[in-house]
Amino acid sequence: MDPDWELLSAWRSGDRGAGERLVKRHFGAIARFFRNKVSSEHDAADLVSQTFLECTKAKDGFRGETSFKRFVFAIALNVLRLYIRTKHKRQGEALDFGALCAKDLSPSSMSSIVMRRREAQLLVLALREIPLDQQIVLELNIFEGLSGREISELLSVPEGTVRGRLRLGKDQLRARLAELARSPAELQATLTDLEGWAASIRRALDRDDGDAGPAATGS
């Protein structure tokens, strides 16, 4: 049996510890999802908590037609949309993640504060300057190591659309990095090891988020 489904079944039967273990399995990915899209550590933690609270409320309605990870990410995307509407007074407006970027919504980057190396800071800042729909798929690709097909399944978006966003996102990322870099050498150092800098960012975020720990679960 799938470990997530096994834990979910036990959680539904009243095993709160199983629920806490299930949340822990997905806590890091959800925390990383929010961290570079808001400017406040409090907001990021609150969005993570909201996601798992909604997950707790909806757990009995989950029938297993998709993976539990996809179920949680769908909730996280809805939580992010609600945050943007309420925090940035966009109620009534159609939210187009292809026309919005994290920098426009939250000018300062909280994630860049935890980065010690300039190349990692550049990558974090540049990701915030590309459209949100591209930022989301790129971060899932370089931070979580997901393929186009896996991202497609996770976000319920056609694989061709995901691959198009990845391609455009990488082009936009290179352009933003070129604008932010202080020298050609700094730009080259960042571009030649994007995967390495992404891994260092993930480690730094995981250390920082580890202090907070997974959100509490209810029965």
C-alpha positions in Angstrom: 0.0 0.0 0.0 1.1 3.6 -0.7 2.7 5.0 2.5 0.6 8.2 2.3 -2.6 6.3 1.9 -1.7 3.9 4.7 -1.0 6.9 7.0 -4.2 8.7 5.9 -6.3 5.6 6.6 -4.9 5.4 10.1 -5.4 9.1 10.6 -9.0 8.9 9.6 -9.4 6.1 12.1 -8.3 8.4 14.9 -4.5 7.9 14.9 -3.3 11.4 15.3 0.3 10.3 15.3 -0.3 8.9 11.8 -1.6 12.3 10.7 1.5 14.1 12.1 3.7 11.7 10.3 1.8 12.3 7.0 2.1 16.0 7.4 5.8 15.7 8.2 6.3 13.8 4.9 5.0 16.8 2.9 5.8 19.7 5.2 9.2 20.6 3.7 7.9 20.8 0.1 4.9 22.9 1.1 7.1 25.2 3.2 9.5 25.7 0.3 6.5 26.4 -2.0 5.5 29.4 0.0 8.8 30.8 1.2 9.9 32.6 -2.0 6.5 34.0 -2.8 5.9 36.1 0.3 8.1 38.7 2.1 7.2 37.9 5.7 8.3 34.8 7.6 5.1 35.1 9.5 3.0 35.0 6.3 4.9 32.0 5.0 4.4 30.0 8.2 0.7 31.1 8.3 0.1 29.9 4.7 1.7 26.5 5.5 -0.5 26.2 8.6 -3.6 27.1 6.6 -2.7 24.5 4.0 -2.5 21.7 6.5 -5.5 22.9 8.4 -7.5 22.7 5.1 -6.0 19.3 4.5 -7.2 18.2 7.9 -10.7 19.4 7.2 -10.8 17.8 3.8 -9.0 14.5 4.6 -12.2 12.4 4.9 -13.3 13.6 1.4 -10.1 12.5 -0.3 -10.8 9.3 -2.2 -7.3 8.5 -3.6 -8.0 9.2 -7.2 -4.8 11.2 -7.2 -1.7 11.2 -5.0 -1.9 12.7 -1.6 1.0 15.0 -2.6 -1.1 16.3 -5.5 -4.1 16.8 -3.1 -1.9 18.9 -0.7 -0.4 21.0 -3.5 -3.9 21.7 -4.9 -4.8 23.1 -1.5 -1.6 25.1 -1.3 -2.3 26.7 -4.7 -5.8 27.7 -3.5 -4.3 29.1 -0.3 -1.8 31.1 -2.3 -4.6 32.5 -4.5 -6.7 33.5 -1.5 -3.6 35.2 0.1 -2.9 37.2 -3.0 -6.6 38.3 -3.3 -6.8 39.4 0.4 -3.3 40.6 1.0 -3.1 42.6 -2.1 -6.7 43.8 -2.5 -7.3 41.9 -5.7 -10.8 40.7 -4.8 -13.0 40.5 -7.9 -10.0 40.5 -10.2 -9.2 37.5 -12.3 -5.9 36.1 -11.0 -3.5 35.4 -13.8 -0.3 33.8 -12.6 1.2 34.5 -16.0 0.9 38.2 -15.5 2.0 38.4 -11.8 5.4 37.9 -10.2 6.3 37.5 -6.6 8.4 40.7 -6.6 5.4 42.8 -7.6 3.3 41.3 -4.8 6.0 41.4 -2.1 9.0 43.6 -3.1 11.4 42.3 -0.5 12.5 38.7 -0.5 12.5 37.0 2.8 14.2 33.9 1.4 17.2 35.8 0.2 18.0 36.7 3.9 18.9 33.1 4.7 21.3 32.8 1.7 25.0 33.5 2.4 26.4 33.1 -1.1 25.8 35.8 -3.6 25.0 33.3 -6.4 22.2 31.7 -4.3 20.8 35.2 -3.5 20.8 36.0 -7.2 18.9 32.9 -8.0 16.3 33.5 -5.3 15.8 37.1 -6.4 15.7 36.3 -10.1 13.0 33.6 -9.5 10.8 36.3 -7.9 11.0 38.5 -11.0 9.6 36.0 -13.5 5.8 35.2 -13.8 4.4 33.2 -11.0 3.2 30.3 -13.2 6.8 30.0 -14.5 8.3 30.4 -11.0 6.1 27.7 -9.6 7.1 25.1 -12.2 10.8 26.1 -12.2 11.0 25.8 -8.4 9.3 22.4 -8.5 11.8 21.4 -11.1 15.1 22.7 -9.6 14.2 22.6 -5.8 12.1 19.4 -5.8 13.7 17.6 -8.7 10.4 16.9 -10.4 10.1 16.2 -14.2 7.7 17.9 -16.6 5.4 14.9 -16.4 5.5 14.9 -12.6 4.8 18.6 -12.4 1.9 18.2 -14.8 0.4 15.5 -12.6 1.0 17.5 -9.4 -0.6 20.7 -10.8 -3.3 19.1 -13.0 -1.9 21.1 -16.0 -1.1 19.5 -19.4 2.4 18.4 -19.7 2.9 20.5 -22.9 1.9 23.6 -20.9 4.3 22.7 -18.1 7.2 22.2 -20.6 6.4 25.5 -22.2 6.5 27.3 -18.9 9.7 25.6 -18.0 11.3 26.7 -21.3 10.0 30.3 -21.0 10.9 30.4 -17.3 14.5 29.4 -17.9 14.8 32.0 -20.6 13.3 34.7 -18.3 15.5 33.5 -15.4 18.7 33.9 -17.4 17.6 37.4 -18.5 16.8 38.4 -14.9 20.1 37.0 -13.7 21.9 39.0 -16.3 20.3 42.2 -15.0 21.0 41.4 -11.4 24.6 40.2 -11.6 27.3 42.6 -10.7 29.8 41.2 -13.3 30.0 38.7 -16.2 32.0 36.4 -13.9 29.2 36.5 -11.2 26.6 35.7 -13.9 28.7 32.8 -15.3 29.3 31.4 -11.8 25.5 31.4 -11.1 24.5 30.0 -14.5 27.0 27.2 -14.7 25.8 25.6 -11.5 22.1 26.3 -11.1 21.4 22.9 -9.7 24.1 23.3 -7.1 22.9 26.7 -6.0 19.3 25.4 -5.9 20.4 22.5 -3.7 22.1 24.9 -1.3 19.0 27.1 -1.2 16.9 24.0 -0.4 19.3 23.0 2.4 19.2 26.5 3.9 15.4 26.7 3.7 15.1 23.2 5.3 17.3 24.2 8.2 15.3 27.3 8.7 11.9 25.6 8.4 13.0 22.8 10.6 12.9 25.1 13.6 9.2 25.6 13.2 8.4 21.9 12.5 5.3 20.4 10.9 1.9 21.9 11.6 -0.2 20.3 14.2 -3.0 18.0 13.1 -6.4 17.4 14.5 -8.4 14.3 14.7 
